[in-house]
C-alpha cells in the first residue's frame, strides 16, 4: 500500500527501515567532551573554594569503528580526560580527586555515550582556608 500526501494528493514512496549499524555515526568534538568533563568536576566540587578558578579539562577522544555484538551496544569512542583543579586546603585531597574522577566518568558516559578509561586529575593550586576561630592572614 502506498501512502498518499493529504495536501498534494500525490503518492509518497514507502519508508525504508535502515538497520542501526548502517544509519551513520554521531561524532562529538573533543572540546564538547572537555566542557562536559569540566562541568562534572564543578558539580563534584560544589561549593568551589573562595577565589578559586573553575575547573577546566582537556580531552583526547579516540573514535573507533562501530562494533556491535549481537544485541550488545558498546561505546564507539573513548575519552581520556585530564582535569585541572584548585582545592580548598586542608581537605582530603585523595577523596576529592576520587569523587571528581567518578563523577566525570559517570557524566561523560551519560551525556556523550563515551567510555572513559582514564581521568587524570591535576591540582594546580591549594587555597588555604583557616579553621573557625583562627585569624585570617599572617600572624606576628
N, C-alpha and C positions, 0 to 999 in steps of 0.2 A: 504494500500500500504506500502510495506517495503522499507526503504531507503537502497541503496547499497553504500558501501565504494568504491570510484572510484580507489583507489590504489590497494586494495586487491581483489576486486570483490565479497567480502562476504557481506551478508545481515547484516544490523545493526538493533538492536531492536528499536522500536519506542520510542521516548522521552515521558516521562510522565510529566505532569504538577502537581507540588506539591503546594497545597494551601499555601498562605503566612504564616498562623499560624502554619503550620507543617514543615516549612523549617529549623527551628533551630533558634539559637539566637547568636547575637554578644555581647560579654562582653568586656567592655573597663576597663582596670585596673585603680585603684584609682590614681596611680602615673601619668598616662597619662592625666587624667582629671585635676590633680593638675598642670601639666605643661601647659595645655590649659588655666586654670584659671590665672596662673602667667603671661603668655604671654598677656592675655586680660587686666590684671591690668597694665602691662607695656605700652600697647597701649593706655589705658585711661589716663596715667600719662605722656605721652611723651610731652616735654623732662623731663627726670629724673633730680632731683637736683644734682648739682655737688658734688661728693663724696658719693652719696647715693648708698646703695646696691640695687640690682634689687629686685623687689617684689618676694616673694615666697608664696606658698599656700599649705595648707593641705586640704584633701578632704575625706569625708566619703560618699561612694556610696552605696545606697540600691537598690539591684536588685529585681524587682517584677516579678511575673509570668506575661507573656504577656496577656493582656486583651484588646480585641478589640471589641468594639460595632460595630454595622452594619455600615461599611464604615468609622468608626472613628478610626484614628490611634492615640494612646496615647503612650507617652514615657514608656518604660519598666523599666526605672531606674530613680532614683532621686539622686542628688548630693547635699550634704550640704558642703559648701565651707568656709574656713577660710583663708583670705588673710592678709599677713603681709607686711606693707609698711613703707617707710621712705618718708617724705614730706618736701618740702621747706617751710620755715616759714618767714614771715607771708603769709598766704593764707586762703581761705575759706575752712576750713577742712571738714565741713559738705558737701559742694558741691563736693569737690574732692572725698570723700568717696562714695557719691551717684553716681557719674559718674563711679567709679570703679565697684560698685555693678551692675549697669545697664549693663555695658559692659561685665562683667563676665557672667551674666545670659544669655545675647544675644549670646556670643561666645560659651559657653559650650553647649547651646541649638543647635546652628548651627552645630558645629563640632562633638559633641558627641551624639547628639539626646537625651539629658537628660533634665529633668525638674530640675530647681534649685530654690527650695523654700526658701533657706536661704543663704545669703552671709554675713559672719561676717568679718568686717574689723578691723584689729588691727594696730594702729600706733605705731611703735617701736621706731622711732626717728624723731625729727624735726631738719631740717638743717636751721640755721639762715642765711638768705640772706639779706645783708644790702640794704637799699634803695639807688637808684642812688645818688651819691654825698656824701654819708656817708662814713666815714673812715672804713676800714676793721680792724677787731681785736678789742682789748681793747683800750679804750681811757683813758688818765690820768685824 
